[in-house]
């Protein structure tokens, strides 16, 4: 599984990158055929003083792609919510294939 983390409009510190990588590796529990994962960390509302943190996660498996986008006030919160959503999508797809 390849993990690609891209930051838009800022440079992420090592702790945030490590946090994301550690959580992403846990996706293998839900689908062992993941080919690659793209994570985009973005800042929104650059004009305003309050910047929302946007996290987009794209998970590629053979013949399917899962995509989630979530916005919150911190990257950790956004990432955790996006991870829950992508895990939910992966579980639903697995149940659908099993039925």
C-alpha positions in Angstrom: 0.0 0.0 0.0 1.4 3.4 -1.1 0.6 6.4 1.1 0.8 9.8 -0.6 0.3 12.8 1.7 0.0 16.2 0.0 -0.4 19.6 1.8 -2.0 22.6 0.1 -1.2 26.2 1.1 1.1 25.2 4.0 3.9 22.9 5.2 2.8 20.2 7.6 5.0 19.4 10.7 6.3 15.9 11.3 3.9 15.1 14.1 0.9 15.6 11.8 2.4 13.5 9.0 3.2 10.7 11.5 -0.3 10.9 12.9 -1.8 10.5 9.4 0.5 7.7 8.4 -0.1 5.7 11.6 -3.9 6.0 11.1 -3.8 5.1 7.4 -1.9 1.9 8.0 -4.9 0.7 10.0 -7.0 0.6 6.9 -5.5 -2.7 6.0 -7.7 -4.3 8.7 -10.8 -3.4 6.6 -9.5 -4.2 3.1 -6.2 -6.0 2.4 -6.3 -5.2 -1.3 -5.6 -1.5 -1.0 -3.2 -0.3 -3.7 -2.7 3.3 -2.7 -4.1 6.0 -0.4 -4.0 9.7 -1.2 -4.4 12.2 1.6 -4.8 15.9 0.9 -4.5 18.4 3.8 -5.8 21.8 2.9 -6.4 25.2 4.5 -9.7 26.9 3.6 -10.7 30.6 3.9 -7.3 32.0 3.5 -8.7 35.5 3.3 -10.3 35.3 6.7 -8.5 35.0 10.0 -10.2 31.7 10.9 -8.9 28.9 8.7 -10.9 25.7 8.4 -8.9 22.5 7.9 -10.0 20.3 5.1 -8.9 16.6 4.8 -9.6 14.6 1.7 -8.9 10.8 1.7 -8.9 8.8 -1.5 -8.5 5.0 -1.1 -7.9 2.9 -4.3 -8.7 -0.8 -4.3 -9.0 -2.9 -7.5 -12.1 -1.9 -9.4 -13.2 0.6 -6.8 -12.3 4.0 -5.2 -13.4 5.4 -1.9 -13.4 9.2 -1.4 -14.1 11.3 1.6 -13.8 15.0 2.3 -14.2 16.5 5.8 -13.8 20.0 7.3 -13.2 20.9 10.9 -11.2 23.4 13.0 -8.2 21.1 13.4 -6.5 18.6 11.1 -6.7 15.8 13.7 -10.5 16.2 14.0 -11.0 16.5 10.3 -8.8 13.5 9.7 -10.5 11.3 12.3 -14.0 12.1 11.0 -12.8 11.4 7.4 -11.3 8.1 8.5 -14.5 7.0 10.2 -16.4 7.8 7.0 -14.0 6.0 4.7 -14.0 2.9 7.0 -17.8 3.0 7.0 -17.8 3.1 3.1 -15.4 0.2 3.0 -17.5 -1.9 5.4 -20.7 -1.2 3.4 -18.9 -2.2 0.2 -17.7 -5.4 1.8 -21.1 -6.3 3.1 -22.6 -5.6 -0.3 -20.1 -8.0 -2.0 -20.8 -10.7 0.6 -24.6 -10.5 0.1 
